Amino acid sequence: MGPSRSRRSTGGDSRDGLGTEPDGSRPSVTDHLATLVPPAVARRAVAVSVGTDRDVYERDDPVEITVEFKNRLPIPVELPTPGQRRWGWTVDGELEASDERRYTREQPATFDFRGGERKRVSVTWNGRLERVRHGNRRESVLPEPGEYEIRAFVATQGTDGSPGDSTTITLRSSIDS
């Protein structure tokens, strides 16, 4: 996977949001081409797909989520992000299935792709919703049986035009089996 970097990097964290580090190589002509692709074009060039290992789960079962990002252009693109978060996932609109406030550095960054590059990442949702109750007390809640939307997205500025995809899973109780 290619590196992503802070737009105003002066050291600090230059991870690409998928857990990889830059390889330390020098910028090439194709890297410079990426800076010429307007952000609006780059947002449309990157496709996101999300899937799970099954469609139906018992309540409290872990859910394997696989997210793939693909640059559909033959040239590199840089997707600007307003903060250090390059991408994310939600369950019914809650980031990482939690209502807990997330802290990420507000330093702008980019999510970089080589021409035609695919990036794939897997995460496991533990099947529970994390809640903050009465101050800072955290609680892990077993969701009710029903359908839940799992969404993956690139964390671009605003919500309009952000590349993303969603899928629906069903949680059922063992009584329903």
HELIX and SHEET records of a PDB file:
HELIX    1   1 VAL A   29  ALA A   34  1                                   6    
HELIX    2   2 PRO A   39  ALA A   45  1                                   7    
HELIX    3   3 SER A  174  ASP A  176  5                                   3    
SHEET    1   A 3 VAL A  46  THR A  52  0                                        
SHEET    2   A 3 VAL A  63  ASN A  71 -1                                        
SHEET    3   A 3 ARG A 118  TRP A 125 -1                                        
SHEET    1   B 5 VAL A  56  GLU A  58  0                                        
SHEET    2   B 5 GLY A 164  ARG A 172  1                                        
SHEET    3   B 5 GLY A 146  VAL A 154 -1                                        
SHEET    4   B 5 TRP A  87  VAL A  91 -1                                        
SHEET    5   B 5 GLU A  94  LEU A  95 -1                                        
SHEET    1   C 2 VAL A  77  THR A  81  0                                        
SHEET    2   C 2 ALA A 109  PHE A 113 -1                                        
SHEET    1   D 2 LEU A 129  ARG A 133  0                                        
SHEET    2   D 2 ARG A 137  VAL A 141 -1                                        
END                                                                             
